Amino acid sequence: MVAEGFLSRLSFGLISFALPLYAYHLGMKLSEIGILSSINLVVAMAFKPLMGAMADRFGLKRSFTVATGLRSAVSLALAFAGSPWQLLAFRSAYGVSQSVRDPALNALLAEHGGKKMVASSFGWYSTAKSVGGSLGSAVAGVLLALTASNYSLVFVVAFVLSLLPVFMVGRYVQERSETNEADEAVRKSDGAVPAERNAYPAANSIAASRPGLAIFSYVGLGVMISGTAQMLRGLLPILATQYAGLSEAQTGVIYTASTLVVIFAGPLFGWLSDNVSQKLVLMVRGIANTLSSILFVACPNLAGIAIGKAVDDLGKAAFKPAWGALMADVSSLDKKRRARTIGFMCLSEDAGEIAGPVLAGFLWSAWGVPVVMGVRVLLALVTEVYATMLVGFLNKQQRMEDFSVPLAATRTIGEFSGRDAGTHSG
């Protein structure tokens, strides 16, 4: 699955680099190109809850394979697109594939990662995506330079590369983890499970009584974390060139250096989340957002922007594995609806990814860069307080469960319903 992430993002990197340039070549305005760049997220948000439920019903691997195949078809269709409305239509189709792929993918990562390595699984996968995306953008630039801006050729190359992930998913990805199935069988066996637990099938976790509260709490956290992390998405090149006065070449070097940070940071934070402290990893994200914002304002030069970008990417690398582990834990409350639950949580990421840059753009236009960074620091601190309170509440409820009914899913939230409490007291 890590190889699939690298190859998929390698293909997508070519498209991400070439598509805005091709849209500009076709005469689209900058505002229209902005809509083109984000329309897939809007479509994905609209369909993710529904597609997550369908993935639960028809199978995670089958849904993942279909979504990957649809994305390949979109890559090929772009090679024949000759008008702006066709680009918008194909980009929307890509959003549909995202709405199917993201819940199924994250559910599969949660399934195969297991309890001891789930954050590491998400860390390695996000690292593979980042490296593949950067390499794909570089390859697209070279191809356009060598072929005198032959955009159709770039899209065809992206299509050919996208066929490899389809084959790998269909051939090697399994629907269920053999290790998790064995653990589940042991956990459910009469000899391994106390009779008291079997008497309370609805109380595998305290949060089982209020799954909606658990999901809503994490959805709010996802919007806040993703929004603060992605506030400068698309605006950082402008910040570097217009505010700090750097050249395009210097800005490109900064992006290259930050990619090296992500390569090592993702797996490292995944290991820390699994083996040391998930709370610590989430704190790193908040600290990184704050420090990067201060550096961007206080040191508007090559060194300041470079270090700030590296610190900012460090925070994003810390977020991915910790957030993946949280998605795995909450979705484990009801594994029959795991993809649907993850679909809602992925939706919160998309909402933050859309809202963050919009808020930053508005603040920048109205009051300038210092206000943008000040608001970003404030939101990061508020998010950190909320995350700390949420994780602390989870740990408290986890200790309460240890004295009542053995845990079936860790780090979950909620409380006993009146019916469950009455049954337990009886």
N, C-alpha and C positions, 0 to 999 in steps of 0.2 A: 504493500500500500504506500510505503514511502517512495518507492520507485515510481508508482503511478502519479503521486503528487508532483514529483520532479518533472516527469515527462509532460503531464497535463499543463503545468505552469510554464514549461518551456514553450509549448505551442501557444498558450494564451499570451505569453510575453511578446511574441511576434505580433499578435493581433493588437495588443494594447498599445504598442509603439506605432504601428502602421495605420491603425484605424483613424485616429484623430487627424493625421496628416492627409489621409485619403479623403476624409470628409471635407477638410479645408480645400483640397484640390478640386472637389466637386462643387465648391461654391457655398458651403454651409458657413453661417456666421458663427462667431465664437460662442454666443449664447446657445445656439443650436447644437454646437459640438459638446457643450456642457450637458445639455439634455441627453445627447447620444451616449455620453460617458456614464450617466447615472440611471438611464431608463431600465437597464437590466436589474438594478437593485430594487427599483420600485416594483417591477413585475415579480421579482423573486419574493419580496415581502408579501405581496398580495396572495401568492399561491403556496407559500411554505407550510402553513398549518394543514391545508388540504393535502398537499403532496406528502407531508410527513405521515399523515394517517394512511394514505394509500401505500406508502412504503412498508408500514407495519402489516398491512393486509396482504400485499402481493410479494413481500420478501425484500430484505435489504439489498442483497446482492443483485437481484433482478432489477430493482429500481436504480441502483448505482450503475449497472451496465447500460441500461436504457438511457439514463441521463448523460453518461459519457459518450455514447453513440450519437445522441442528439447534438451535443456540443461539437462533435466532429463534423456533422452535417452542416452546422452553421458556419464552420470554418470554410468548408468548400463553397457554400452559397455566397459568402462574401467575395469570392474570386470572380463571381459573375454579376455582382451588384454594380449598377451604373447610375443610380440616382439616390438622393438623400432619403426618400421614403423607404427604399429597400434596405438601406443601412439601419434605419430605425426599426424596421420589421424584423430583420435578422438579429439585431441586438436584443429586441424583446424576446425572441425565441431563445436566445442564450439565457435570458433571465428565467424562462420557464425551466430550462435544463438545470439551472442553479437551484431552483426551488425543489427539485426532485433530488438532486445530487447531495446538497449540503446536509439535510437530515439523515439520509441513508449513510453517507460517508462518516459523519460523526458518530452515528450509532454503531457502525462497524468498528471504528477506532475504539469506542468505549467497550465493545464486546471483546475485541481481541487484545486490548491493552491489559485487561485484568485489573484487579484492585491494587496490585503492587507497582504497576508500570503504566498506568493509564495516562498520567501527566507526561511521562517521558514519550509515550506514543504520540501525543499531540505535539510535543516539542519537536520531535524529529520530523513529523509531517510538515509542520509550519516552516521549519528550516529548509526542508527540501523544496517547498513551494517558493520561498523567498529566493533561494539560489537559482532555481529554474526560471523564475520570472525575470531576474536580472540578466541572466545569460540569454534568454529569449529576446529581450529588448536590444541587447548588444548585437545579436545575430541579425535582427531585423534592420538595424542601422547599417550594418555592413552590406546586406543584400540590396537595400535600396540604393546605396552608393555605387555598388558594382553593376546594377542593372538599370541605372538612370531612372530610378523611382518607378519600377515595375511593381505596383501594389498587388496585382493579381498573382504574380509569382510568389510573393511573400505569403499570401493567404493560402496558396496551394501547398507551399512548404509547411505551413502551420497545420493544414489538414492531414498531410502525410504523417507528421509527427504525432498528431492526436490519435491516429489509429493504433499506435503502440499501447497507450493506456487502455483502450477498449479490449485489446487482446489480453493484456495482463490481468485486468479485472475478471474477464470471463474465464480465464484459464486457472488463475492461482488464488483469487480471493474466495474465502469460504464464508458461508452464511453464518455459521456459529463457531465459536472457539471451542476446541476440544478440551482445553484446560478448564474453561468456565463451565462447560457441561459436566465435567467430572466433579468440580467443586459443588455444583448445584445438586448433583446426585447424592453426594456425601452429605450435604447440608440437609437434604430432604429425607434421607433415609431414617427409618424408625430408630435404628441403633445410635445414630449420631445426633438426633434432634430430641430434646426433652419433650415429654408429652404435653407439658404446659404450653410450649410454643405452638404445637399443633392445635391446641384448644383455642388459639387466638389467631386465625388465619388473616384477619383484617388488621392485625397489629404487628406485621413484620417490621414496620417502622412507625414511629409516632406520627411522622409526616403523612402516612398513608391515609389518615383520617381527614386531612385537609391538603390534598395534592395541589389544588388550585392556589392556595396561599404560598406554598413552596415555589411553584413555578412563577407566580407573579413577583415574588421577592427577588428571584434571580433574574427575571426579565428586566426589572428596574435597574438592577446592578449592571446588567449587560449594556443597557442603553447609556448609563453614566460612564462606564469604563471605556466603551467603544467611542463614545462621543468626544471625550477628552483626548483619547489617544489619536483620533483621526481628525482633529480640528484643523490641522495644517496640511491635510492631504490635498495635493494639487496646488497649494499656496506656497510651499517651501521654496520651489524654484524662483518664484517672484520675490519672496523674502530675501533670498540670497543675492539675486541680481539687482533688484530695485532698492531694497532697504539697506543691504550690506555693501552694495556696489561691486559684487564679484562678477567675474566673467562666466560665460557659459561653460568654458573648459574647466574652470575651477569648481563650478557647481557639479559637473560630471565626476570630478575626482572625489568630491565629498560623498556622492552616492556610492561610488565604488568602495570607498573605505568603510562606509556604514554597513555594506553587505557583508564584509568580513566579520564585523561584530555579530551580526545575526547568525552566521554559520555556527559559531561556537556558543552563543548565548542561549539559543533555543533548547538544545539537548541539556545544557547545564541547568537551566531553570526547571526543566522537566524533572531531572533527577532530584533537585532540591525540593520541589513540590511533593514528590513521592516519598522521599526519605527523611527530609528535615522538617519543613514547615510550609504548608500551603499559604498560611497567613503571611509569612515572611515574603514569599514570592509576590503576593498581591501588594505588599507594602513597597517593594522595589518599583513596581509600576507607578505608584503614586509619586514616589520620590523622584523618579526619572522624569515624569511629566513636569514637576515643579522646577527641577534643576535646568532642564532644557529650555523652558520658557524664560528663566532668568538669564541664561547665557545668550539667548537670541537678542534680548534687549540690551543687556549690559556690555556685550562684546560683539558688535556688528562688524566682524571682520572674518577673514578666512579661518583662523583658528577657532574663534567663538562659534561660528556656524557649523564647522566640522565637528567640534566636540559636542555641541548641542544636538546635532543630528544623530551622532553616535549614541548619546545618552537617551535620546528619544526612541531610537530603534531598540535600545536595550530594554526600555520599559515595555514596548510592544512585544518583544520576545518573551518577557516575563509573563505578560497577560495570557498569551495563547495556551501554554500548557496548564496553567492554573484554571483558566476558564474551561478548558476541555475536561479537566478532572471534575469540576463542579457539574458540568452537563452530564457526565457519566453517572455521577452520584444521584442527581435528581431524577434522571431518566430511569435509573434502576428501581425506583419505587414501583413502577409498573412496566415490566419489560415487554409486555404485549403491545404497549403503546409508546415504546421508547422513541421511535423516530418522530412521532407526533410531538412529544414533549420537547425533543431536541429542536424540532422545527420552530416552535415558539421561541426557544432561547436563541436560535440563530437569527430569528427575525429581530430580536432586540439588538444584535450586533449590527444588522443592516440599518436599523433605525438610527442608531448612534453614528454610523458611518455617513449617513446622509445629513443628519441634523448638525453634526459637528462642523463640517466645512461651511455650511450655510450660515451658521451663527458667526463663525470666524470672519467670513466675507462681509457680513453686515457690520460687525464691530469695526473691522478694518476700514471700511468705507466711511463710517460715521465718525470714529474717534481715533483711528490709527493703530499702529502695531503695539505700542505699550499697553493699550487697553485690552487688546486681544490676549496678550500674554498674561496680563493681570487676571482677567476672567478665567483663563485656562488654569492658572494656579489655584484660584478660589474653587473652581469646580473639581479639580484634582483632590483638594483637601476634603471637600464635602463627600466626594466619592470614597475617599479613604476611610473617613469616619463611618460611613454607611457599611462599607465592606467589613470593617473591623467589628462593628456591632452585629452584623449578620453572621460572620464566622464564629464570633463569641457565643451567640445564641445557639448556633448549631452545636458547638462543643458542649454547651450546657445540656441541651436536649439529648445529646448522645450519652452523656453520663447518666441522665435519668433513665434512658432506655436500658443501660447496663444493669440497673437494679430492678427492672420490670420484665421485659421480654427481650431475649437476645436479638442483636441487630441482624437485619437482612440486607440493609444498605447503609453505608456510612455517610457522615457529614450531611444529614438531611434535617429539615426543619418541620415544625408543626406542633401539635399537641393532641392529646386524646380527645375524641369526641365524647359527648355525654353517654352515648350507647356503649362505646368501648370501655369507658371508665366504669360504667355500671356492671358490665360483664366481668371486668377484671376484679372488682371488689367482691363480686359474688363468688 
